[in-house]
Amino acid sequence: MSNRDGLKRVVVLRSDDSFGGEPDTIYGHSQGKRKKKSRKKQSKLLSPTEKMVFGMAKRLDKATADYRERHSSSNKKKKNGWIRDYPKNLSKALSKAGGMKLF
């Protein structure tokens, strides 16, 4: 929590009235309540299934991003290039995403 100078926090006291205002923490953590880290509410039996589904979603996201990039470059190179290069672009995007099957 402290850096090499032993400094934990820097607090500036600003106030317009004689009573004083709230302190502003510039560096470090404030003295307020710390939030508890929330746990994921999920049964242990569903954990492997969730990992598989989430991994598949990430691979699909990667494949669609790669396809969009190839689609736009094909369109810039040739007239109606996206339709001419569709099979090649789709197969390359899916193979780079881990060889996913369509269905």
PyMOL commands that set and color helices and strands:
alter all, ss='L'
color gray80, all
select helices_A, chain A and resi 44-77+81-84+86-96
alter helices_A, ss='H'
color red, helices_A
select strands_A, chain A and resi 10-13+23-27
alter strands_A, ss='S'
color yellow, strands_A
deselect
rebuild
show_as cartoon
